[in-house]
């Protein structure tokens, strides 16, 4: 085979290349690693996502994933006559028609997670696991590209809120993932061209 024939053959193969088909297996592995990093290890592209607040907070029963963990806070107040009385804590929201029972969590959001059986050592973005499940299910090809997305509006909003809170690099690839992609894409391309 002459040099010109070989270059013509390479050009034909490159023109026929379906980039998405070539990189999809690599993207799938990177996506798996990214899911583990974000949702199991609590790491964004450049380190830990953060830690949960321990500042005292109030929570309503509807905020709980495990509603059985909700216990309405009862406070003891002393009346004018000196007698103590137990009073449940209620909260009325601005646009609500009635007050709702609340639970005071002196250990903050960290305690809120832990009393529902979730870990509280680091931010892992998965109280209800809804975002993780939606994110995990949506790696797809779009023309010559491979894209990740979520299908539910609430999760698109969550990604925006979480990125604003923890940094724009939250859902980006880290250096190890980028290196893995470059190495594996190079191998796949060389194999394709042989």
C-alpha positions in Angstrom: 0.0 0.0 0.0 1.4 3.4 -0.9 1.5 6.4 1.4 -1.3 8.1 -0.6 -3.5 5.0 -0.5 -2.9 4.7 3.2 -3.8 8.4 3.8 -6.9 8.0 1.7 -8.0 5.0 3.7 -7.3 6.9 7.0 -9.3 9.9 5.7 -12.2 7.7 4.8 -12.2 6.0 8.2 -12.0 9.3 10.0 -14.9 10.7 7.9 -17.0 7.7 8.8 -16.1 7.9 12.5 -19.1 8.1 14.8 -17.5 10.0 17.7 -20.3 9.3 20.1 -20.2 5.6 19.4 -16.4 5.6 20.0 -16.5 7.5 23.3 -19.7 6.2 24.8 -18.1 3.3 26.6 -15.4 5.6 28.0 -18.0 8.2 29.0 -20.0 5.5 30.8 -17.0 4.5 32.9 -16.2 8.2 33.7 -19.9 8.7 34.6 -19.8 5.7 36.9 -16.7 7.1 38.6 -18.2 10.6 38.8 -21.4 9.2 40.5 -19.3 7.4 43.1 -17.1 10.5 43.7 -20.1 12.8 44.1 -22.7 10.7 45.8 -20.7 8.1 47.8 -17.5 9.9 48.6 -18.7 13.5 48.7 -16.1 15.0 46.5 -16.3 17.6 43.8 -13.7 18.2 41.1 -11.2 19.8 43.4 -11.8 18.2 46.9 -14.5 17.6 49.4 -17.9 19.1 48.7 -18.2 20.3 52.3 -19.7 19.5 55.7 -23.3 19.8 56.9 -24.4 22.6 59.1 -24.7 22.1 62.8 -26.6 25.3 63.3 -29.9 24.9 65.1 -32.8 24.6 62.7 -36.5 23.9 62.5 -38.0 21.2 60.3 -41.5 20.2 59.4 -42.7 16.6 59.0 -43.0 17.1 55.2 -39.3 17.8 55.0 -38.4 14.3 56.3 -37.7 11.4 54.0 -38.4 9.0 56.8 -41.4 10.7 58.4 -41.3 8.3 61.4 -38.1 10.1 62.5 -40.1 13.4 63.0 -40.8 14.1 66.7 -42.6 17.4 67.3 -40.6 19.5 69.8 -42.3 20.2 73.1 -41.1 23.0 75.2 -41.8 23.6 78.8 -43.0 27.1 79.7 -43.6 28.6 83.1 -47.0 30.4 83.5 -47.5 33.6 85.5 -48.7 31.5 88.4 -45.4 29.6 88.5 -46.7 26.3 87.1 -44.9 24.6 84.3 -46.7 23.6 81.1 -45.6 21.6 78.1 -46.4 23.2 74.8 -45.8 21.7 71.4 -43.9 23.8 68.9 -45.9 25.0 65.9 -45.0 27.3 63.0 -47.2 29.2 60.6 -45.7 30.0 57.3 -46.5 33.4 55.6 -48.8 32.0 52.9 -50.2 29.0 54.8 -53.7 28.8 56.1 -52.7 27.0 59.3 -49.7 26.3 61.5 -47.8 23.0 61.2 -45.9 21.1 63.9 -42.1 21.5 63.8 -39.1 19.7 65.2 -36.2 21.7 66.6 -32.9 20.2 65.6 -30.1 21.7 67.8 -27.5 19.7 65.7 -28.7 21.4 62.5 -28.9 19.7 59.1 -26.3 17.2 60.1 -28.6 15.9 62.8 -31.6 16.1 60.4 -29.8 13.6 58.2 -28.5 11.4 60.9 -31.9 10.8 62.6 -33.2 9.6 59.3 -30.4 7.0 59.0 -28.2 9.1 56.5 -24.5 9.7 57.0 -23.6 13.2 58.2 -19.8 13.1 58.0 -19.7 14.9 54.7 -22.0 16.4 52.0 -23.0 13.6 49.6 -26.0 15.2 47.8 -28.4 12.3 48.5 -30.9 12.8 51.3 -33.7 11.2 49.2 -31.4 9.7 46.5 -33.8 11.2 43.9 -31.0 13.4 42.3 -28.6 10.5 42.2 -31.1 8.1 40.6 -32.1 10.7 38.0 -28.5 11.7 37.3 -27.4 8.0 37.0 -30.0 7.2 34.5 -29.4 9.9 31.9 -26.1 9.5 30.0 -27.0 9.6 26.3 -25.7 10.3 22.9 -26.8 13.5 21.2 -25.5 13.6 17.6 -21.8 13.2 17.8 -21.7 14.0 21.5 -22.3 12.1 24.8 -24.2 14.2 27.3 -25.4 13.8 30.9 -28.6 15.2 32.0 -31.5 14.8 34.5 -35.1 14.4 33.4 -36.9 16.0 36.3 -37.2 19.8 36.6 -36.7 19.6 40.4 -33.4 17.9 39.9 -32.3 20.5 37.3 -33.1 23.1 39.9 -31.2 21.2 42.6 -28.1 21.0 40.4 -28.3 24.8 40.0 -28.8 25.4 43.8 -26.0 23.0 44.7 -23.6 24.5 42.2 -24.3 27.9 43.5 -23.8 26.8 47.1 -20.8 24.5 46.7 -19.1 25.9 43.6 -19.5 25.6 39.8 -17.0 22.8 39.7 -19.3 20.5 41.6 -20.5 18.4 38.6 -17.4 18.9 36.5 -14.8 16.2 35.8 -11.7 16.1 38.0 -8.2 15.8 36.6 -8.0 12.0 37.0 -11.3 11.6 35.1 -10.0 14.0 32.3 -6.7 12.0 32.1 -8.6 8.7 32.0 -10.8 10.0 29.2 -7.8 11.3 27.1 -5.9 8.1 27.5 -8.8 5.8 26.7 -10.1 7.9 23.8 -6.6 7.8 22.3 -6.4 4.0 22.7 -9.9 3.6 21.1 -9.1 6.0 18.2 -5.8 4.2 17.5 -7.6 0.8 17.6 -10.3 2.2 15.3 -7.7 3.5 12.8 -5.6 0.2 12.7 
